[in-house]
Amino acid sequence: MTRSGSFPIEFAVTPRFDVFYALYSLTSSAPSQIDSWKERTLSRLPGDFDRIAKQVAPLPIFWPLLADAIQTVPGEVTFEEVLSSLREMSTEKLQQNVLSGIFHDRDVVSSLLGRKRSLRDVATDDKLEGADLLGHFGLRPYNSSSRATRAITNLLSNPTNFRDELVSVLQKFWISSFRQDWIALEPGLRAESFRMRDLREESSAASLARELNLPITFDDEAREIRPRAGSPIGYDRVDRCYVIPSAFNGRRWWAKYETGANRVTLYLPITTDAEAPNRIFEEERSSRDPRPKKGRAINAESVFRALGDTTRYAIASILARTPTTSAELSRSLKVSKPTITHHVHALRSAGLITETPSGGSTKLTLSRETVAALSDVAVEQLFSSTGDLALDTTRKRRPS
């Protein structure tokens, strides 16, 4: 539920951006926080992957550009829907979507597609608005034999072939590596989406933007969205605005797609845990551990700490009986929404909460499986003769 008169925001979990952002991270030579993920992923890819990938994305910056190819498909889509959208899209629409991300001028794109101007003419035009950006895409200084020039020429002269190559690269990446990564990452991203919904229920759009460090700000009074760069966007121009948890958007890209009649759809992929991809390998290694898995997913200390607070125990008691939203918990316990959010986050981190979207809100339930397994796990962890002891106390010791 959003506040009356405030800007409506939707939340989605989808690989529609992350599959492209992951390819950017994978092909970029710049140091990043996910170098462990990159090293493991490169070892999984087919030997010819780099060669065929550079036919459609000769430079890493082309991958976020190609994410915009399916801009006419709204909302939360699966990877299979990404591919089918590309296959079914007209070649002219594919050309427009990709070229508009490079040249940012509708007339220039039309002149290229209508063959009124050549790529050389446009790329060497010093009067072209935003011409300095062409260097980032390898089109300046112009070189007819460069990989970037050949890729854009292929898009202009043989868009069907370009589309087939793009689909083939995405399929190879998905099958050889990223499908497994997405399966591992999706639960965490969905939990983050629920957390974002909770934040939105208790705060304004402007507060949410600050909390999540969005690349835009919301002004409910002026009814405008203000990007960090560029012109403000009136609320009345926005068809939909999606906030999307991301594991790979370290560069904080976002997208604004025109939907006709001077209206737009906004996508804001947000990374709040920059090292999540690195942990996939550790989780895979643990899953191959031949030792018994009993209690592996539950940390008894975390559960006891979570339930040791009287408010959290009251919340758990309510959720054990009936699925309840954060707003309903706030009313039932006469506790502020920010306080409820804090306690729900603690219970969630301990694995005590399951969440299910319900209309425009999220229903919370106490995890029966976690509670049922707690006794055995506590015995195993407390009476273990190996491992480090948790000897932290809540009372500070006096200096000796």
Backbone torsions as a table, in degrees:
resi	resn	phi	psi	omega
1	MET	NA	134.1	177.6
2	THR	-109.8	158.9	-177.0
3	ARG	-68.7	148.4	-179.5
4	SER	-59.1	129.4	177.5
5	GLY	81.6	-6.0	-179.2
6	SER	-86.1	164.7	-176.4
7	PHE	-73.8	128.8	-179.0
8	PRO	-76.1	131.2	179.8
9	ILE	-124.0	136.4	177.0
10	GLU	-111.3	154.8	-178.8
11	PHE	-121.5	140.1	-177.0
12	ALA	-144.6	150.9	173.8
13	VAL	-120.7	115.3	-173.7
14	THR	-156.5	147.3	176.8
15	PRO	-85.5	7.4	-172.4
16	ARG	-58.6	-29.7	175.6
17	PHE	-101.9	-41.1	-173.3
18	ASP	-63.2	-31.2	179.5
19	VAL	-65.5	-33.5	177.8
20	PHE	-80.3	-39.9	178.9
21	TYR	-66.3	-34.1	176.8
22	ALA	-64.2	-40.2	178.2
23	LEU	-66.6	-35.3	174.4
24	TYR	-61.6	-49.5	-179.7
25	SER	-60.6	-38.5	-176.8
26	LEU	-67.6	-36.4	-174.7
27	THR	-96.2	-9.9	179.5
28	SER	-79.5	141.8	179.2
29	SER	-90.5	-5.2	-178.9
30	ALA	-70.7	141.0	176.2
31	PRO	-60.2	145.0	-179.7
32	SER	-144.9	174.8	179.9
33	GLN	-81.6	-3.3	-177.2
34	ILE	-119.6	35.3	-179.7
35	ASP	-62.9	-31.8	177.7
36	SER	-64.1	-42.4	176.8
37	TRP	-62.8	-42.4	-178.9
38	LYS	-61.1	-46.2	-178.5
39	GLU	-60.5	-44.3	-179.9
40	ARG	-67.9	-40.8	-177.5
41	THR	-67.1	-41.5	179.3
42	LEU	-59.9	-33.4	179.9
43	SER	-71.7	-18.1	-178.6
44	ARG	-90.7	-21.5	-172.1
45	LEU	-74.0	151.1	176.1
46	PRO	-60.8	154.4	-176.4
47	GLY	-61.1	-28.7	-177.5
48	ASP	-95.1	8.9	-172.6
49	PHE	-63.7	-45.5	-177.7
50	ASP	-59.4	-40.6	-178.3
51	ARG	-64.8	-48.4	-176.9
52	ILE	-73.2	-29.3	179.1
53	ALA	-66.4	-38.4	-178.0
54	LYS	-71.2	-11.5	175.9
55	GLN	-71.4	-29.2	178.4
56	VAL	-107.9	-25.2	-179.9
57	ALA	-133.7	79.1	-176.1
58	PRO	-65.5	-22.6	176.2
59	LEU	-128.8	151.3	-178.4
60	PRO	-54.2	-35.0	-176.4
61	ILE	-63.7	-15.7	177.9
62	PHE	-68.6	-26.4	-176.0
63	TRP	-66.1	-49.5	174.7
64	PRO	-62.8	-28.8	175.3
65	LEU	-64.1	-42.8	-178.5
66	LEU	-72.1	-20.2	174.5
67	ALA	-61.3	-25.9	-179.2
68	ASP	-79.3	-2.2	-176.8
69	ALA	-62.9	-32.9	-176.9
70	ILE	-102.7	33.5	-174.2
71	GLN	-62.7	-19.9	-179.8
72	THR	-81.6	-6.5	179.2
73	VAL	-95.5	116.1	-172.2
74	PRO	-84.0	149.9	163.5
75	GLY	74.8	-149.9	-173.1
76	GLU	-83.0	113.6	-179.2
77	VAL	-126.3	152.0	176.3
78	THR	-83.4	169.7	177.2
79	PHE	-63.2	-39.1	179.2
80	GLU	-60.9	-36.7	178.1
81	GLU	-71.2	-30.5	174.1
82	VAL	-61.1	-49.1	-178.9
83	LEU	-64.4	-44.8	-178.6
84	SER	-64.7	-35.1	177.7
85	SER	-64.4	-40.7	177.5
86	LEU	-64.8	-43.7	-178.5
87	ARG	-64.2	-37.6	-175.2
88	GLU	-87.7	-12.1	-178.2
89	MET	-70.3	141.3	176.0
90	SER	-65.1	148.3	-178.6
91	THR	-64.7	-31.9	178.9
92	GLU	-66.5	-41.1	178.2
93	LYS	-65.4	-39.4	176.7
94	LEU	-60.1	-46.0	179.1
95	GLN	-60.5	-46.5	-179.2
96	GLN	-60.6	-45.0	-176.1
97	ASN	-64.7	-40.9	-178.4
98	VAL	-75.8	-47.2	-176.4
99	LEU	-66.2	-33.0	-179.4
100	SER	-66.0	-24.3	176.7
101	GLY	-76.3	-16.6	178.8
102	ILE	-95.8	-45.9	-170.1
103	PHE	-100.8	-19.2	173.6
104	HIS	52.9	29.2	179.3
105	ASP	-145.8	113.9	-176.0
106	ARG	-60.2	-39.0	-178.8
107	ASP	-67.2	-38.1	178.8
108	VAL	-65.3	-44.7	179.0
109	VAL	-61.2	-42.8	179.6
110	SER	-63.1	-39.3	-179.8
111	SER	-67.8	-33.8	176.9
112	LEU	-69.5	-44.4	-178.6
113	LEU	-69.6	-32.0	178.8
114	GLY	-85.3	2.8	179.3
115	ARG	60.3	27.1	175.7
116	LYS	-80.9	-24.5	175.6
117	ARG	-135.1	147.5	177.9
118	SER	-88.6	163.3	177.4
119	LEU	-60.8	-37.8	178.0
120	ARG	-61.1	-46.2	-179.0
121	ASP	-58.1	-45.1	-177.2
122	VAL	-70.3	-44.5	-175.4
123	ALA	-67.7	-24.5	-178.9
124	THR	-102.9	7.4	-179.9
125	ASP	-80.2	108.4	-178.0
126	ASP	-70.0	-17.1	-179.7
127	LYS	-89.7	-3.3	-178.6
128	LEU	-65.5	129.4	178.6
129	GLU	-66.7	131.0	-178.4
130	GLY	74.0	22.1	-177.1
131	ALA	-61.7	-28.0	-178.6
132	ASP	-65.1	-22.6	179.5
133	LEU	-72.2	-19.6	-176.9
134	LEU	-64.3	-25.8	177.5
135	GLY	-63.3	-33.0	178.8
136	HIS	-65.3	-29.0	-179.9
137	PHE	-96.0	10.6	176.1
138	GLY	74.5	18.4	-178.3
139	LEU	-101.4	-2.9	175.6
140	ARG	-139.1	133.2	-7.9
141	PRO	-62.8	145.8	-172.8
142	TYR	-67.6	133.6	177.7
143	ASN	-141.8	111.8	-174.5
144	SER	-62.9	-20.0	-177.6
145	SER	-103.3	4.0	179.9
146	SER	-71.6	157.5	179.3
147	ARG	-60.0	-40.5	-178.0
148	ALA	-64.1	-45.4	179.4
149	THR	-63.2	-41.4	179.8
150	ARG	-64.9	-38.8	-179.9
151	ALA	-65.0	-45.6	179.9
152	ILE	-69.0	-36.3	176.3
153	THR	-62.8	-40.1	177.2
154	ASN	-63.1	-41.9	177.5
155	LEU	-61.7	-38.9	-178.3
156	LEU	-75.5	-42.2	-172.7
157	SER	-93.1	-27.6	-177.5
158	ASN	-141.9	67.4	-174.8
159	PRO	-63.0	-30.0	178.4
160	THR	-63.5	-43.0	178.4
161	ASN	-65.8	-41.3	178.6
162	PHE	-60.9	-43.8	179.9
163	ARG	-63.5	-43.4	-179.6
164	ASP	-62.5	-39.9	179.0
165	GLU	-66.9	-40.0	178.5
166	LEU	-62.8	-46.8	178.9
167	VAL	-61.4	-41.1	-179.2
168	SER	-63.5	-43.0	179.8
169	VAL	-64.1	-45.7	-179.8
170	LEU	-61.8	-41.5	178.5
171	GLN	-62.0	-45.8	-179.4
172	LYS	-61.4	-43.3	-179.6
173	PHE	-64.8	-43.3	-178.5
174	TRP	-65.0	-48.6	-174.6
175	ILE	-70.2	-41.3	-174.5
176	SER	-78.6	-23.7	-173.3
177	SER	-151.4	-53.9	-163.6
178	PHE	-73.1	-25.4	176.9
179	ARG	-59.7	-45.7	178.6
180	GLN	-63.4	-39.4	178.4
181	ASP	-65.3	-42.7	-178.1
182	TRP	-65.0	-39.1	177.5
183	ILE	-59.9	-39.0	-180.0
184	ALA	-73.3	-34.7	-174.6
185	LEU	-85.1	-29.4	-170.8
186	GLU	-58.2	-43.1	179.7
187	PRO	-58.1	-41.9	179.0
188	GLY	-66.5	-38.9	178.1
189	LEU	-67.1	-35.9	178.7
190	ARG	-69.6	-38.6	175.9
191	ALA	-62.7	-39.2	177.3
192	GLU	-65.0	-36.3	176.7
193	SER	-62.4	-41.5	177.3
194	PHE	-63.1	-40.2	178.7
195	ARG	-62.6	-41.0	178.6
196	MET	-63.7	-38.4	177.0
197	ARG	-63.1	-41.3	178.3
198	ASP	-60.8	-44.5	178.5
199	LEU	-60.6	-40.2	-178.3
200	ARG	-67.3	-35.8	-179.2
201	GLU	-64.0	-29.5	-173.3
202	GLU	-105.3	1.4	-175.5
203	SER	-144.6	168.9	177.7
204	SER	-77.8	167.5	176.3
205	ALA	-61.9	-37.6	179.2
206	ALA	-63.0	-41.5	178.8
207	SER	-67.1	-39.6	177.7
208	LEU	-61.2	-43.2	179.9
209	ALA	-60.1	-39.8	178.3
210	ARG	-69.7	-43.3	-178.0
211	GLU	-61.7	-40.5	-177.0
212	LEU	-93.6	-1.0	-178.4
213	ASN	55.0	49.5	179.2
214	LEU	-67.4	153.4	178.7
215	PRO	-78.3	7.7	177.2
216	ILE	-135.2	163.8	173.3
217	THR	-123.8	153.0	178.8
218	PHE	-109.7	133.4	176.9
219	ASP	-120.4	96.6	-178.1
220	ASP	-65.4	-30.6	-178.3
221	GLU	-69.6	-47.1	178.2
222	ALA	-84.1	-9.6	-177.7
223	ARG	54.2	53.9	-179.9
224	GLU	-138.1	149.4	169.4
225	ILE	-104.4	130.6	-177.8
226	ARG	-117.6	108.8	174.8
227	PRO	-69.2	162.7	176.4
228	ARG	-64.4	-27.3	176.2
229	ALA	-141.7	141.5	-179.8
230	GLY	106.1	178.5	-174.7
231	SER	-80.7	151.4	174.8
232	PRO	-62.7	154.7	179.5
233	ILE	-120.1	119.5	179.4
234	GLY	-66.6	142.2	178.2
235	TYR	-53.8	-36.3	-175.5
236	ASP	-71.5	-8.2	178.4
237	ARG	-92.3	-12.1	-171.4
238	VAL	-94.9	119.2	174.8
239	ASP	-73.7	-51.4	-179.4
240	ARG	-144.6	150.9	174.0
241	CYS	-133.7	116.9	-177.1
242	TYR	-108.4	132.3	167.8
243	VAL	-105.3	126.0	-170.7
244	ILE	-126.9	113.4	173.8
245	PRO	-58.1	134.9	-176.1
246	SER	-131.5	148.2	176.7
247	ALA	-101.3	-8.5	-171.0
248	PHE	-130.1	3.9	-176.1
249	ASN	-90.0	59.3	178.6
250	GLY	-65.1	-21.6	-179.5
251	ARG	-87.4	-4.9	177.0
252	ARG	58.7	44.6	172.8
253	TRP	-70.0	154.7	171.3
254	TRP	-146.2	168.2	-172.9
255	ALA	-133.1	142.0	174.0
256	LYS	-127.3	113.8	-177.1
257	TYR	-111.5	132.4	176.9
258	GLU	-74.9	136.1	-179.2
259	THR	-115.7	7.8	179.0
260	GLY	104.3	155.1	177.4
261	ALA	53.8	39.9	177.4
262	ASN	61.1	32.5	178.5
263	ARG	-118.3	158.8	-174.6
264	VAL	-139.4	159.8	168.4
265	THR	-118.0	136.1	-177.8
266	LEU	-110.2	141.7	173.9
267	TYR	-126.9	128.1	-178.4
268	LEU	-124.0	84.9	176.0
269	PRO	-73.4	125.9	-172.9
270	ILE	-124.2	127.7	176.1
271	THR	-101.3	118.5	177.2
272	THR	-109.5	-11.5	177.8
273	ASP	-133.0	88.5	-171.3
274	ALA	-66.0	-21.4	-176.2
275	GLU	-102.3	9.2	-179.3
276	ALA	-55.3	-42.5	179.6
277	PRO	-59.6	-33.1	-179.9
278	ASN	-62.6	-31.6	-175.0
279	ARG	-77.6	-11.5	179.4
280	ILE	-59.2	-42.7	-177.4
281	PHE	-62.9	-42.4	179.4
282	GLU	-63.1	-39.3	179.6
283	GLU	-68.6	-36.9	177.6
284	GLU	-65.3	-41.2	-179.7
285	ARG	-65.1	-38.4	178.0
286	SER	-65.3	-37.1	-178.6
287	SER	-68.6	-20.7	178.2
288	ARG	-91.6	-3.4	179.6
289	ASP	-63.6	121.4	-176.3
290	PRO	-72.2	-10.0	-179.5
291	ARG	-70.1	159.1	-177.5
292	PRO	-57.7	143.1	-177.1
293	LYS	-91.8	1.6	-173.7
294	LYS	-56.1	123.5	177.4
295	GLY	73.8	4.7	-174.6
296	ARG	-62.0	-34.1	-174.6
297	ALA	-86.2	-4.8	-175.3
298	ILE	-116.0	133.2	174.2
299	ASN	-108.2	109.9	-173.9
300	ALA	-60.1	-40.4	-179.6
301	GLU	-60.2	-43.3	-179.9
302	SER	-62.9	-39.7	-179.7
303	VAL	-66.9	-45.5	-179.9
304	PHE	-63.0	-41.2	177.9
305	ARG	-62.3	-42.0	-179.0
306	ALA	-63.8	-42.2	-176.9
307	LEU	-84.3	-8.9	-178.5
308	GLY	-73.5	-13.6	176.7
309	ASP	-88.9	134.2	-174.5
310	THR	-64.5	-36.4	178.6
311	THR	-66.8	-42.6	-180.0
312	ARG	-67.6	-34.5	177.5
313	TYR	-66.1	-37.2	177.2
314	ALA	-65.0	-41.7	177.2
315	ILE	-61.3	-46.3	179.6
316	ALA	-59.6	-39.3	-179.8
317	SER	-63.6	-40.5	177.9
318	ILE	-66.6	-46.9	-176.0
319	LEU	-68.4	-23.2	178.0
320	ALA	-69.2	-24.6	-175.9
321	ARG	-96.9	-34.9	-176.7
322	THR	-154.9	139.5	174.8
323	PRO	-60.0	133.9	-171.1
324	THR	-142.9	144.8	175.8
325	THR	-85.7	164.0	177.1
326	SER	-61.3	-39.2	179.9
327	ALA	-63.6	-39.4	178.7
328	GLU	-67.5	-37.2	176.5
329	LEU	-62.4	-41.7	179.9
330	SER	-60.1	-42.8	-179.9
331	ARG	-70.3	-41.9	-176.5
332	SER	-65.6	-41.0	-175.4
333	LEU	-95.4	-4.0	-178.2
334	LYS	55.4	46.5	179.4
335	VAL	-122.4	144.5	-177.6
336	SER	-62.7	154.3	-179.3
337	LYS	-62.5	-41.5	177.0
338	PRO	-60.2	-36.3	178.7
339	THR	-67.7	-42.0	177.2
340	ILE	-60.2	-45.0	179.9
341	THR	-59.0	-42.3	178.3
342	HIS	-59.8	-46.9	-177.5
343	HIS	-69.9	-39.0	178.4
344	VAL	-62.4	-39.5	178.9
345	HIS	-62.0	-40.6	178.8
346	ALA	-64.4	-42.3	178.4
347	LEU	-67.2	-38.8	179.1
348	ARG	-63.9	-44.0	-178.8
349	SER	-62.5	-29.0	179.0
350	ALA	-84.2	-0.2	179.4
351	GLY	80.1	21.5	-174.7
352	LEU	-96.2	-3.7	-175.1
353	ILE	-126.5	136.8	168.1
354	THR	-112.5	149.1	-173.6
355	GLU	-130.4	140.9	-178.8
356	THR	-137.2	125.4	175.9
357	PRO	-60.8	139.2	179.3
358	SER	-143.9	100.7	-176.0
359	GLY	65.1	-125.6	179.0
360	GLY	-96.4	10.4	-178.4
361	SER	-130.8	-171.2	-178.4
362	THR	-129.6	127.2	177.5
363	LYS	-90.1	131.8	178.8
364	LEU	-103.9	141.9	178.8
365	THR	-137.5	143.3	174.5
366	LEU	-72.6	134.1	-178.9
367	SER	-75.4	106.8	178.9
368	ARG	-62.7	-36.0	-177.5
369	GLU	-63.4	-41.6	-179.6
370	THR	-65.6	-45.7	-179.2
371	VAL	-64.7	-40.8	-178.1
372	ALA	-66.2	-32.6	-177.5
373	ALA	-87.7	-9.1	-171.2
374	LEU	-61.5	-41.5	-176.3
375	SER	-59.4	-51.2	-179.8
376	ASP	-62.7	-40.3	-178.8
377	VAL	-65.4	-42.6	179.5
378	ALA	-61.4	-42.5	178.1
379	VAL	-61.3	-45.3	-177.9
380	GLU	-63.5	-42.6	-175.4
381	GLN	-80.1	-37.6	-178.5
382	LEU	-72.4	-38.1	-175.3
383	PHE	-97.2	9.0	178.4
384	SER	-67.8	141.1	179.2
385	SER	-91.4	-0.7	-179.7
386	THR	-124.2	169.3	178.5
387	GLY	90.2	162.9	-179.0
388	ASP	-77.2	146.9	176.3
389	LEU	-86.9	138.8	176.2
390	ALA	-88.8	99.4	-173.3
391	LEU	-111.9	17.7	176.3
392	ASP	-68.2	144.1	176.4
393	THR	-123.9	160.6	179.4
394	THR	-84.9	-14.6	179.2
395	ARG	-100.8	129.7	-179.6
396	LYS	-72.0	137.9	178.1
397	ARG	-82.0	144.7	176.2
398	ARG	-73.3	145.2	177.6
399	PRO	-63.9	140.3	-177.8
400	SER	-74.0	NA	NA
